[in-house]
Amino acid sequence: MERDSSNPQNSDNHSSSGNNQDKTFLSAPTASESPEFNIALRNVVRYHPADIKAPNHNDVISFIHSWFAGFDHIESAEFFLAHFDDADMTFNLDGQVLASDHQSFKNWFAEALKHIPWDYHNIIDITVTGTFKTSWTTEFFIHHVGEWHDIPLNESNTGPGRPFSRIIQANWQIEHTGEKFIIRRYELSMVQNIIPQ
C-alpha cells in the first residue's frame, strides 16, 4: 500500500537511521479495501518510526509543556536560555522583537519579573509537523493568566496587582541536537485580551 506523501508527518518513517523491525504489515494484504480502511491504515503507517529512540511529536509536545511550566514556576533565565542559540534566535510578539540574543532575553525576563509575581500558561490545540531529521514546526494557543503590578515589585508600596487574561497564538521552529531541543523561531501574536494587563 502506498503511503500518503501529502501529509508532512509521514516523513517520521524516515526520520533517522533504519531499524530491524518487521515491516511486513506495511504491504500485507488487507481485509478491506474500503476508503475508510485505507485512510485508517495510512494514519497508522505515518507514525511507524525508523528509529524508536529518536524524538517524536510527543517529545515536542512534552517539551512545550515543560517550557511553560518553567515560566509558571519562575525558573531562572538559564533554564530557558539552554534552549536558545545565542547567535541564532527569534523571540517576537506581534512582530516586535522581545529578544534577539541571550543578554536581551535576560533583560526582557528580568523586566517581566518586576511586574508579574505569578502567571499561568494553559496550552491549547497544539499542532506539530516535521521530524527529528527535518526539524519541527509547531503552532498552538496559550491562555495566559496572571497578576500585573504597574509599580515594580522591588519598590515599596506597589499596591495590589491587577489580574490579566489573554489568548496568545504561538508559532515555533524547533530542532533537536541529539541531546536537547533548540528553539530557532519563537513568534507570538495576541489573539484576544480578555482582561488587559
Rosetta constraint file for C-alpha pairs under 8 A:
AtomPair CA 1 CA 26 HARMONIC 6.82 0.50
AtomPair CA 1 CA 27 HARMONIC 5.59 0.50
AtomPair CA 3 CA 10 HARMONIC 7.62 0.50
AtomPair CA 3 CA 42 HARMONIC 6.08 0.50
AtomPair CA 3 CA 45 HARMONIC 7.35 0.50
AtomPair CA 3 CA 46 HARMONIC 7.48 0.50
AtomPair CA 4 CA 10 HARMONIC 7.16 0.50
AtomPair CA 4 CA 42 HARMONIC 6.48 0.50
AtomPair CA 5 CA 10 HARMONIC 6.50 0.50
AtomPair CA 8 CA 129 HARMONIC 6.14 0.50
AtomPair CA 8 CA 130 HARMONIC 6.12 0.50
AtomPair CA 9 CA 46 HARMONIC 6.43 0.50
AtomPair CA 9 CA 47 HARMONIC 7.62 0.50
AtomPair CA 9 CA 129 HARMONIC 5.70 0.50
AtomPair CA 9 CA 130 HARMONIC 5.77 0.50
AtomPair CA 9 CA 131 HARMONIC 7.16 0.50
AtomPair CA 10 CA 45 HARMONIC 7.77 0.50
AtomPair CA 10 CA 46 HARMONIC 4.36 0.50
AtomPair CA 10 CA 47 HARMONIC 6.94 0.50
AtomPair CA 11 CA 15 HARMONIC 6.22 0.50
AtomPair CA 11 CA 46 HARMONIC 7.33 0.50
AtomPair CA 11 CA 130 HARMONIC 7.27 0.50
AtomPair CA 11 CA 131 HARMONIC 6.63 0.50
AtomPair CA 12 CA 46 HARMONIC 6.79 0.50
AtomPair CA 12 CA 47 HARMONIC 6.46 0.50
AtomPair CA 12 CA 48 HARMONIC 7.25 0.50
AtomPair CA 12 CA 49 HARMONIC 6.10 0.50
AtomPair CA 12 CA 50 HARMONIC 7.16 0.50
AtomPair CA 12 CA 56 HARMONIC 7.71 0.50
AtomPair CA 12 CA 130 HARMONIC 7.34 0.50
AtomPair CA 12 CA 131 HARMONIC 5.35 0.50
AtomPair CA 12 CA 132 HARMONIC 7.60 0.50
AtomPair CA 13 CA 45 HARMONIC 7.91 0.50
AtomPair CA 13 CA 46 HARMONIC 6.37 0.50
AtomPair CA 13 CA 47 HARMONIC 6.61 0.50
AtomPair CA 13 CA 48 HARMONIC 5.45 0.50
AtomPair CA 13 CA 49 HARMONIC 4.81 0.50
AtomPair CA 13 CA 50 HARMONIC 5.01 0.50
AtomPair CA 14 CA 18 HARMONIC 7.45 0.50
AtomPair CA 14 CA 49 HARMONIC 7.23 0.50
AtomPair CA 14 CA 50 HARMONIC 5.35 0.50
AtomPair CA 15 CA 49 HARMONIC 7.38 0.50
AtomPair CA 15 CA 50 HARMONIC 6.12 0.50
AtomPair CA 15 CA 51 HARMONIC 7.25 0.50
AtomPair CA 15 CA 54 HARMONIC 7.75 0.50
AtomPair CA 15 CA 131 HARMONIC 5.74 0.50
AtomPair CA 15 CA 132 HARMONIC 5.72 0.50
AtomPair CA 15 CA 133 HARMONIC 5.06 0.50
AtomPair CA 15 CA 134 HARMONIC 7.66 0.50
AtomPair CA 16 CA 50 HARMONIC 5.98 0.50
AtomPair CA 16 CA 51 HARMONIC 5.95 0.50
AtomPair CA 16 CA 54 HARMONIC 7.17 0.50
AtomPair CA 16 CA 132 HARMONIC 7.35 0.50
AtomPair CA 16 CA 133 HARMONIC 6.28 0.50
AtomPair CA 17 CA 50 HARMONIC 6.25 0.50
AtomPair CA 17 CA 51 HARMONIC 6.12 0.50
AtomPair CA 18 CA 50 HARMONIC 4.80 0.50
AtomPair CA 18 CA 51 HARMONIC 5.98 0.50
AtomPair CA 19 CA 50 HARMONIC 6.02 0.50
AtomPair CA 19 CA 51 HARMONIC 6.02 0.50
AtomPair CA 23 CA 27 HARMONIC 7.86 0.50
AtomPair CA 24 CA 28 HARMONIC 5.96 0.50
AtomPair CA 26 CA 45 HARMONIC 7.11 0.50
AtomPair CA 32 CA 37 HARMONIC 6.48 0.50
AtomPair CA 33 CA 37 HARMONIC 6.38 0.50
AtomPair CA 33 CA 38 HARMONIC 6.45 0.50
AtomPair CA 34 CA 38 HARMONIC 6.33 0.50
AtomPair CA 35 CA 39 HARMONIC 6.15 0.50
AtomPair CA 36 CA 40 HARMONIC 6.19 0.50
AtomPair CA 37 CA 41 HARMONIC 6.08 0.50
AtomPair CA 38 CA 42 HARMONIC 6.16 0.50
AtomPair CA 39 CA 43 HARMONIC 6.25 0.50
AtomPair CA 40 CA 44 HARMONIC 6.49 0.50
AtomPair CA 41 CA 45 HARMONIC 6.21 0.50
AtomPair CA 42 CA 46 HARMONIC 6.11 0.50
AtomPair CA 43 CA 47 HARMONIC 7.19 0.50
AtomPair CA 44 CA 48 HARMONIC 6.96 0.50
AtomPair CA 54 CA 132 HARMONIC 6.80 0.50
AtomPair CA 55 CA 59 HARMONIC 5.73 0.50
AtomPair CA 55 CA 60 HARMONIC 7.55 0.50
AtomPair CA 55 CA 132 HARMONIC 6.07 0.50
AtomPair CA 55 CA 176 HARMONIC 7.77 0.50
AtomPair CA 56 CA 60 HARMONIC 6.58 0.50
AtomPair CA 56 CA 131 HARMONIC 6.81 0.50
AtomPair CA 56 CA 132 HARMONIC 6.66 0.50
AtomPair CA 57 CA 61 HARMONIC 6.26 0.50
AtomPair CA 57 CA 128 HARMONIC 6.41 0.50
AtomPair CA 57 CA 129 HARMONIC 7.84 0.50
AtomPair CA 57 CA 131 HARMONIC 7.80 0.50
AtomPair CA 58 CA 62 HARMONIC 6.06 0.50
AtomPair CA 59 CA 63 HARMONIC 6.08 0.50
AtomPair CA 60 CA 64 HARMONIC 6.34 0.50
AtomPair CA 60 CA 128 HARMONIC 7.75 0.50
AtomPair CA 61 CA 65 HARMONIC 6.42 0.50
AtomPair CA 61 CA 126 HARMONIC 7.43 0.50
AtomPair CA 61 CA 128 HARMONIC 7.90 0.50
AtomPair CA 62 CA 66 HARMONIC 6.20 0.50
AtomPair CA 63 CA 67 HARMONIC 6.01 0.50
AtomPair CA 63 CA 181 HARMONIC 7.77 0.50
AtomPair CA 64 CA 68 HARMONIC 6.50 0.50
AtomPair CA 65 CA 69 HARMONIC 6.10 0.50
AtomPair CA 65 CA 123 HARMONIC 7.25 0.50
AtomPair CA 66 CA 70 HARMONIC 6.18 0.50
AtomPair CA 67 CA 71 HARMONIC 6.92 0.50
AtomPair CA 67 CA 80 HARMONIC 7.39 0.50
AtomPair CA 68 CA 72 HARMONIC 6.30 0.50
AtomPair CA 68 CA 121 HARMONIC 6.21 0.50
AtomPair CA 69 CA 73 HARMONIC 6.14 0.50
AtomPair CA 69 CA 120 HARMONIC 7.98 0.50
AtomPair CA 69 CA 121 HARMONIC 7.50 0.50
AtomPair CA 70 CA 74 HARMONIC 5.94 0.50
AtomPair CA 70 CA 75 HARMONIC 5.23 0.50
AtomPair CA 70 CA 79 HARMONIC 7.58 0.50
AtomPair CA 70 CA 80 HARMONIC 7.93 0.50
AtomPair CA 71 CA 75 HARMONIC 6.23 0.50
AtomPair CA 71 CA 119 HARMONIC 7.60 0.50
AtomPair CA 71 CA 120 HARMONIC 7.67 0.50
AtomPair CA 72 CA 118 HARMONIC 6.85 0.50
AtomPair CA 72 CA 119 HARMONIC 5.73 0.50
AtomPair CA 72 CA 120 HARMONIC 5.24 0.50
AtomPair CA 72 CA 121 HARMONIC 6.95 0.50
AtomPair CA 74 CA 118 HARMONIC 7.81 0.50
AtomPair CA 75 CA 79 HARMONIC 6.23 0.50
AtomPair CA 76 CA 80 HARMONIC 7.51 0.50
AtomPair CA 77 CA 81 HARMONIC 6.19 0.50
AtomPair CA 77 CA 105 HARMONIC 7.83 0.50
AtomPair CA 77 CA 106 HARMONIC 6.04 0.50
AtomPair CA 77 CA 109 HARMONIC 6.94 0.50
AtomPair CA 78 CA 82 HARMONIC 6.03 0.50
AtomPair CA 79 CA 83 HARMONIC 7.84 0.50
AtomPair CA 80 CA 84 HARMONIC 7.17 0.50
AtomPair CA 81 CA 85 HARMONIC 7.74 0.50
AtomPair CA 81 CA 102 HARMONIC 6.44 0.50
AtomPair CA 81 CA 105 HARMONIC 7.94 0.50
AtomPair CA 82 CA 182 HARMONIC 7.87 0.50
AtomPair CA 83 CA 180 HARMONIC 7.39 0.50
AtomPair CA 83 CA 181 HARMONIC 5.96 0.50
AtomPair CA 83 CA 182 HARMONIC 4.48 0.50
AtomPair CA 83 CA 183 HARMONIC 5.92 0.50
AtomPair CA 84 CA 88 HARMONIC 7.69 0.50
AtomPair CA 84 CA 89 HARMONIC 6.18 0.50
AtomPair CA 84 CA 102 HARMONIC 7.58 0.50
AtomPair CA 84 CA 182 HARMONIC 5.52 0.50
AtomPair CA 84 CA 183 HARMONIC 5.57 0.50
AtomPair CA 84 CA 184 HARMONIC 6.94 0.50
AtomPair CA 85 CA 89 HARMONIC 5.77 0.50
AtomPair CA 85 CA 101 HARMONIC 7.61 0.50
AtomPair CA 85 CA 102 HARMONIC 7.90 0.50
AtomPair CA 85 CA 182 HARMONIC 6.99 0.50
AtomPair CA 85 CA 183 HARMONIC 7.68 0.50
AtomPair CA 85 CA 184 HARMONIC 7.36 0.50
AtomPair CA 86 CA 100 HARMONIC 7.89 0.50
AtomPair CA 86 CA 101 HARMONIC 4.83 0.50
AtomPair CA 86 CA 102 HARMONIC 5.26 0.50
AtomPair CA 87 CA 101 HARMONIC 6.35 0.50
AtomPair CA 88 CA 100 HARMONIC 7.76 0.50
AtomPair CA 88 CA 101 HARMONIC 7.39 0.50
AtomPair CA 88 CA 184 HARMONIC 6.71 0.50
AtomPair CA 89 CA 100 HARMONIC 5.79 0.50
AtomPair CA 89 CA 101 HARMONIC 6.36 0.50
AtomPair CA 89 CA 183 HARMONIC 7.23 0.50
AtomPair CA 89 CA 184 HARMONIC 5.18 0.50
AtomPair CA 89 CA 185 HARMONIC 6.19 0.50
AtomPair CA 89 CA 186 HARMONIC 7.84 0.50
AtomPair CA 90 CA 97 HARMONIC 7.66 0.50
AtomPair CA 90 CA 99 HARMONIC 7.01 0.50
AtomPair CA 90 CA 100 HARMONIC 5.75 0.50
AtomPair CA 90 CA 184 HARMONIC 6.30 0.50
AtomPair CA 90 CA 185 HARMONIC 4.76 0.50
AtomPair CA 90 CA 186 HARMONIC 5.53 0.50
AtomPair CA 90 CA 187 HARMONIC 7.20 0.50
AtomPair CA 91 CA 97 HARMONIC 6.14 0.50
AtomPair CA 91 CA 98 HARMONIC 5.65 0.50
AtomPair CA 91 CA 99 HARMONIC 5.28 0.50
AtomPair CA 91 CA 100 HARMONIC 6.37 0.50
AtomPair CA 91 CA 185 HARMONIC 6.59 0.50
AtomPair CA 91 CA 186 HARMONIC 4.74 0.50
AtomPair CA 91 CA 187 HARMONIC 5.84 0.50
AtomPair CA 91 CA 188 HARMONIC 7.98 0.50
AtomPair CA 92 CA 96 HARMONIC 5.34 0.50
AtomPair CA 92 CA 97 HARMONIC 4.49 0.50
AtomPair CA 92 CA 98 HARMONIC 5.22 0.50
AtomPair CA 92 CA 99 HARMONIC 7.05 0.50
AtomPair CA 92 CA 186 HARMONIC 6.36 0.50
AtomPair CA 92 CA 187 HARMONIC 4.82 0.50
AtomPair CA 92 CA 188 HARMONIC 5.99 0.50
AtomPair CA 93 CA 97 HARMONIC 6.60 0.50
AtomPair CA 93 CA 98 HARMONIC 6.68 0.50
AtomPair CA 93 CA 187 HARMONIC 6.01 0.50
AtomPair CA 93 CA 188 HARMONIC 4.57 0.50
AtomPair CA 93 CA 189 HARMONIC 5.48 0.50
AtomPair CA 93 CA 190 HARMONIC 7.61 0.50
AtomPair CA 94 CA 187 HARMONIC 7.66 0.50
AtomPair CA 94 CA 188 HARMONIC 6.13 0.50
AtomPair CA 94 CA 189 HARMONIC 4.62 0.50
AtomPair CA 94 CA 190 HARMONIC 6.65 0.50
AtomPair CA 95 CA 187 HARMONIC 7.76 0.50
AtomPair CA 95 CA 189 HARMONIC 7.78 0.50
AtomPair CA 98 CA 104 HARMONIC 7.63 0.50
AtomPair CA 98 CA 105 HARMONIC 7.26 0.50
AtomPair CA 98 CA 108 HARMONIC 6.73 0.50
AtomPair CA 99 CA 104 HARMONIC 4.92 0.50
AtomPair CA 99 CA 105 HARMONIC 4.89 0.50
AtomPair CA 99 CA 108 HARMONIC 6.98 0.50
AtomPair CA 100 CA 104 HARMONIC 6.28 0.50
AtomPair CA 100 CA 105 HARMONIC 7.18 0.50
AtomPair CA 101 CA 105 HARMONIC 6.32 0.50
AtomPair CA 102 CA 106 HARMONIC 6.28 0.50
AtomPair CA 103 CA 107 HARMONIC 6.29 0.50
AtomPair CA 104 CA 108 HARMONIC 6.15 0.50
AtomPair CA 105 CA 109 HARMONIC 5.99 0.50
AtomPair CA 106 CA 110 HARMONIC 6.02 0.50
AtomPair CA 107 CA 111 HARMONIC 6.20 0.50
AtomPair CA 108 CA 112 HARMONIC 6.25 0.50
AtomPair CA 109 CA 113 HARMONIC 6.29 0.50
AtomPair CA 110 CA 114 HARMONIC 6.54 0.50
AtomPair CA 111 CA 115 HARMONIC 7.16 0.50
AtomPair CA 112 CA 116 HARMONIC 6.04 0.50
AtomPair CA 113 CA 117 HARMONIC 6.39 0.50
AtomPair CA 114 CA 152 HARMONIC 4.86 0.50
AtomPair CA 114 CA 153 HARMONIC 5.17 0.50
AtomPair CA 114 CA 154 HARMONIC 6.58 0.50
AtomPair CA 115 CA 148 HARMONIC 5.52 0.50
AtomPair CA 115 CA 149 HARMONIC 4.79 0.50
AtomPair CA 115 CA 150 HARMONIC 6.45 0.50
AtomPair CA 115 CA 151 HARMONIC 6.99 0.50
AtomPair CA 115 CA 152 HARMONIC 5.22 0.50
AtomPair CA 115 CA 153 HARMONIC 5.94 0.50
AtomPair CA 116 CA 146 HARMONIC 7.26 0.50
AtomPair CA 116 CA 147 HARMONIC 5.74 0.50
AtomPair CA 116 CA 148 HARMONIC 4.96 0.50
AtomPair CA 116 CA 149 HARMONIC 6.38 0.50
AtomPair CA 117 CA 147 HARMONIC 6.64 0.50
AtomPair CA 117 CA 148 HARMONIC 7.41 0.50
AtomPair CA 117 CA 153 HARMONIC 7.72 0.50
AtomPair CA 118 CA 146 HARMONIC 5.79 0.50
AtomPair CA 118 CA 147 HARMONIC 6.19 0.50
AtomPair CA 119 CA 144 HARMONIC 7.13 0.50
AtomPair CA 119 CA 145 HARMONIC 5.60 0.50
AtomPair CA 119 CA 146 HARMONIC 3.92 0.50
AtomPair CA 119 CA 147 HARMONIC 6.51 0.50
AtomPair CA 120 CA 144 HARMONIC 5.85 0.50
AtomPair CA 120 CA 145 HARMONIC 5.40 0.50
AtomPair CA 120 CA 146 HARMONIC 6.13 0.50
AtomPair CA 121 CA 142 HARMONIC 6.00 0.50
AtomPair CA 121 CA 143 HARMONIC 5.76 0.50
AtomPair CA 121 CA 144 HARMONIC 4.74 0.50
AtomPair CA 121 CA 145 HARMONIC 6.69 0.50
AtomPair CA 122 CA 142 HARMONIC 5.51 0.50
AtomPair CA 122 CA 143 HARMONIC 4.96 0.50
AtomPair CA 122 CA 144 HARMONIC 6.46 0.50
AtomPair CA 123 CA 140 HARMONIC 7.05 0.50
AtomPair CA 123 CA 141 HARMONIC 5.95 0.50
AtomPair CA 123 CA 142 HARMONIC 4.76 0.50
AtomPair CA 123 CA 143 HARMONIC 6.55 0.50
AtomPair CA 124 CA 140 HARMONIC 6.00 0.50
AtomPair CA 124 CA 141 HARMONIC 4.96 0.50
AtomPair CA 124 CA 142 HARMONIC 5.96 0.50
AtomPair CA 124 CA 143 HARMONIC 7.42 0.50
AtomPair CA 125 CA 139 HARMONIC 7.99 0.50
AtomPair CA 125 CA 140 HARMONIC 5.33 0.50
AtomPair CA 125 CA 141 HARMONIC 6.25 0.50
AtomPair CA 126 CA 138 HARMONIC 6.90 0.50
AtomPair CA 126 CA 139 HARMONIC 5.82 0.50
AtomPair CA 126 CA 140 HARMONIC 4.37 0.50
AtomPair CA 126 CA 141 HARMONIC 7.21 0.50
AtomPair CA 127 CA 138 HARMONIC 5.47 0.50
AtomPair CA 127 CA 139 HARMONIC 5.28 0.50
AtomPair CA 127 CA 140 HARMONIC 6.28 0.50
AtomPair CA 128 CA 136 HARMONIC 6.65 0.50
AtomPair CA 128 CA 137 HARMONIC 5.90 0.50
AtomPair CA 128 CA 138 HARMONIC 4.44 0.50
AtomPair CA 128 CA 139 HARMONIC 6.75 0.50
AtomPair CA 129 CA 136 HARMONIC 5.53 0.50
AtomPair CA 129 CA 137 HARMONIC 5.38 0.50
AtomPair CA 129 CA 138 HARMONIC 6.38 0.50
AtomPair CA 130 CA 134 HARMONIC 6.12 0.50
AtomPair CA 130 CA 135 HARMONIC 5.73 0.50
AtomPair CA 130 CA 136 HARMONIC 4.33 0.50
AtomPair CA 130 CA 137 HARMONIC 6.32 0.50
AtomPair CA 131 CA 135 HARMONIC 5.36 0.50
AtomPair CA 131 CA 136 HARMONIC 5.80 0.50
AtomPair CA 132 CA 136 HARMONIC 7.21 0.50
AtomPair CA 132 CA 175 HARMONIC 7.11 0.50
AtomPair CA 132 CA 176 HARMONIC 6.54 0.50
AtomPair CA 134 CA 175 HARMONIC 7.93 0.50
AtomPair CA 135 CA 173 HARMONIC 7.22 0.50
AtomPair CA 135 CA 174 HARMONIC 5.77 0.50
AtomPair CA 135 CA 175 HARMONIC 4.67 0.50
AtomPair CA 135 CA 176 HARMONIC 7.13 0.50
AtomPair CA 136 CA 173 HARMONIC 5.77 0.50
AtomPair CA 136 CA 174 HARMONIC 5.18 0.50
AtomPair CA 136 CA 175 HARMONIC 6.45 0.50
AtomPair CA 137 CA 171 HARMONIC 7.30 0.50
AtomPair CA 137 CA 172 HARMONIC 5.74 0.50
AtomPair CA 137 CA 173 HARMONIC 4.68 0.50
AtomPair CA 137 CA 174 HARMONIC 6.40 0.50
AtomPair CA 138 CA 170 HARMONIC 7.99 0.50
AtomPair CA 138 CA 171 HARMONIC 5.82 0.50
AtomPair CA 138 CA 172 HARMONIC 5.27 0.50
AtomPair CA 138 CA 173 HARMONIC 6.56 0.50
AtomPair CA 138 CA 174 HARMONIC 7.84 0.50
AtomPair CA 139 CA 169 HARMONIC 7.39 0.50
AtomPair CA 139 CA 170 HARMONIC 5.59 0.50
AtomPair CA 139 CA 171 HARMONIC 4.61 0.50
AtomPair CA 139 CA 172 HARMONIC 6.51 0.50
AtomPair CA 140 CA 169 HARMONIC 5.96 0.50
AtomPair CA 140 CA 170 HARMONIC 5.37 0.50
AtomPair CA 140 CA 171 HARMONIC 6.84 0.50
AtomPair CA 141 CA 167 HARMONIC 6.80 0.50
AtomPair CA 141 CA 168 HARMONIC 5.62 0.50
AtomPair CA 141 CA 169 HARMONIC 4.45 0.50
AtomPair CA 141 CA 170 HARMONIC 5.90 0.50
AtomPair CA 142 CA 167 HARMONIC 5.66 0.50
AtomPair CA 142 CA 168 HARMONIC 5.10 0.50
AtomPair CA 142 CA 169 HARMONIC 6.30 0.50
AtomPair CA 142 CA 170 HARMONIC 7.35 0.50
AtomPair CA 143 CA 165 HARMONIC 7.12 0.50
AtomPair CA 143 CA 166 HARMONIC 5.85 0.50
AtomPair CA 143 CA 167 HARMONIC 4.70 0.50
AtomPair CA 143 CA 168 HARMONIC 6.56 0.50
AtomPair CA 144 CA 164 HARMONIC 7.93 0.50
AtomPair CA 144 CA 165 HARMONIC 5.74 0.50
AtomPair CA 144 CA 166 HARMONIC 5.37 0.50
AtomPair CA 144 CA 167 HARMONIC 6.21 0.50
AtomPair CA 144 CA 168 HARMONIC 7.27 0.50
AtomPair CA 145 CA 163 HARMONIC 7.33 0.50
AtomPair CA 145 CA 164 HARMONIC 5.46 0.50
AtomPair CA 145 CA 165 HARMONIC 4.37 0.50
AtomPair CA 145 CA 166 HARMONIC 6.53 0.50
AtomPair CA 146 CA 163 HARMONIC 5.67 0.50
AtomPair CA 146 CA 164 HARMONIC 5.46 0.50
AtomPair CA 146 CA 165 HARMONIC 6.81 0.50
AtomPair CA 147 CA 161 HARMONIC 5.60 0.50
AtomPair CA 147 CA 162 HARMONIC 5.35 0.50
AtomPair CA 147 CA 163 HARMONIC 4.45 0.50
AtomPair CA 147 CA 164 HARMONIC 5.99 0.50
AtomPair CA 147 CA 197 HARMONIC 7.85 0.50
AtomPair CA 148 CA 161 HARMONIC 5.19 0.50
AtomPair CA 148 CA 162 HARMONIC 5.11 0.50
AtomPair CA 148 CA 163 HARMONIC 6.25 0.50
AtomPair CA 148 CA 164 HARMONIC 6.96 0.50
AtomPair CA 148 CA 197 HARMONIC 6.10 0.50
AtomPair CA 149 CA 153 HARMONIC 7.04 0.50
AtomPair CA 149 CA 158 HARMONIC 6.88 0.50
AtomPair CA 149 CA 159 HARMONIC 7.59 0.50
AtomPair CA 149 CA 160 HARMONIC 7.10 0.50
AtomPair CA 149 CA 161 HARMONIC 4.68 0.50
AtomPair CA 149 CA 162 HARMONIC 6.42 0.50
AtomPair CA 150 CA 158 HARMONIC 7.54 0.50
AtomPair CA 150 CA 161 HARMONIC 7.67 0.50
AtomPair CA 151 CA 155 HARMONIC 7.11 0.50
AtomPair CA 151 CA 158 HARMONIC 5.14 0.50
AtomPair CA 151 CA 159 HARMONIC 7.73 0.50
AtomPair CA 152 CA 158 HARMONIC 6.65 0.50
AtomPair CA 153 CA 158 HARMONIC 6.11 0.50
AtomPair CA 162 CA 197 HARMONIC 6.85 0.50
AtomPair CA 163 CA 195 HARMONIC 7.15 0.50
AtomPair CA 163 CA 197 HARMONIC 6.81 0.50
AtomPair CA 164 CA 194 HARMONIC 7.50 0.50
AtomPair CA 164 CA 195 HARMONIC 4.82 0.50
AtomPair CA 164 CA 196 HARMONIC 5.47 0.50
AtomPair CA 164 CA 197 HARMONIC 4.85 0.50
AtomPair CA 165 CA 193 HARMONIC 6.43 0.50
AtomPair CA 165 CA 194 HARMONIC 5.29 0.50
AtomPair CA 165 CA 195 HARMONIC 4.83 0.50
AtomPair CA 165 CA 196 HARMONIC 6.63 0.50
AtomPair CA 165 CA 197 HARMONIC 7.61 0.50
AtomPair CA 166 CA 190 HARMONIC 7.70 0.50
AtomPair CA 166 CA 191 HARMONIC 7.62 0.50
AtomPair CA 166 CA 192 HARMONIC 5.58 0.50
AtomPair CA 166 CA 193 HARMONIC 4.39 0.50
AtomPair CA 166 CA 194 HARMONIC 5.15 0.50
AtomPair CA 166 CA 195 HARMONIC 6.54 0.50
AtomPair CA 166 CA 196 HARMONIC 7.14 0.50
AtomPair CA 167 CA 190 HARMONIC 6.42 0.50
AtomPair CA 167 CA 191 HARMONIC 5.39 0.50
AtomPair CA 167 CA 192 HARMONIC 5.08 0.50
AtomPair CA 167 CA 193 HARMONIC 6.48 0.50
AtomPair CA 167 CA 194 HARMONIC 7.53 0.50
AtomPair CA 168 CA 188 HARMONIC 6.49 0.50
AtomPair CA 168 CA 189 HARMONIC 5.65 0.50
AtomPair CA 168 CA 190 HARMONIC 4.63 0.50
AtomPair CA 168 CA 191 HARMONIC 5.29 0.50
AtomPair CA 168 CA 192 HARMONIC 7.08 0.50
AtomPair CA 169 CA 188 HARMONIC 5.60 0.50
AtomPair CA 169 CA 189 HARMONIC 5.21 0.50
AtomPair CA 169 CA 190 HARMONIC 6.35 0.50
AtomPair CA 169 CA 191 HARMONIC 6.43 0.50
AtomPair CA 170 CA 186 HARMONIC 7.23 0.50
AtomPair CA 170 CA 187 HARMONIC 5.76 0.50
AtomPair CA 170 CA 188 HARMONIC 4.58 0.50
AtomPair CA 170 CA 189 HARMONIC 6.62 0.50
AtomPair CA 171 CA 185 HARMONIC 7.49 0.50
AtomPair CA 171 CA 186 HARMONIC 6.09 0.50
AtomPair CA 171 CA 187 HARMONIC 5.18 0.50
AtomPair CA 171 CA 188 HARMONIC 6.45 0.50
AtomPair CA 172 CA 183 HARMONIC 6.86 0.50
AtomPair CA 172 CA 184 HARMONIC 7.32 0.50
AtomPair CA 172 CA 185 HARMONIC 5.14 0.50
AtomPair CA 172 CA 186 HARMONIC 4.77 0.50
AtomPair CA 172 CA 187 HARMONIC 6.36 0.50
AtomPair CA 173 CA 183 HARMONIC 5.94 0.50
AtomPair CA 173 CA 184 HARMONIC 5.36 0.50
AtomPair CA 173 CA 185 HARMONIC 4.83 0.50
AtomPair CA 173 CA 186 HARMONIC 6.89 0.50
AtomPair CA 174 CA 181 HARMONIC 6.61 0.50
AtomPair CA 174 CA 182 HARMONIC 5.69 0.50
AtomPair CA 174 CA 183 HARMONIC 4.57 0.50
AtomPair CA 174 CA 184 HARMONIC 5.80 0.50
AtomPair CA 174 CA 185 HARMONIC 7.24 0.50
AtomPair CA 175 CA 181 HARMONIC 5.64 0.50
AtomPair CA 175 CA 182 HARMONIC 5.20 0.50
AtomPair CA 175 CA 183 HARMONIC 6.49 0.50
AtomPair CA 175 CA 184 HARMONIC 7.29 0.50
AtomPair CA 176 CA 180 HARMONIC 5.51 0.50
AtomPair CA 176 CA 181 HARMONIC 4.37 0.50
AtomPair CA 176 CA 182 HARMONIC 5.99 0.50
AtomPair CA 177 CA 181 HARMONIC 6.44 0.50
AtomPair CA 177 CA 182 HARMONIC 7.28 0.50
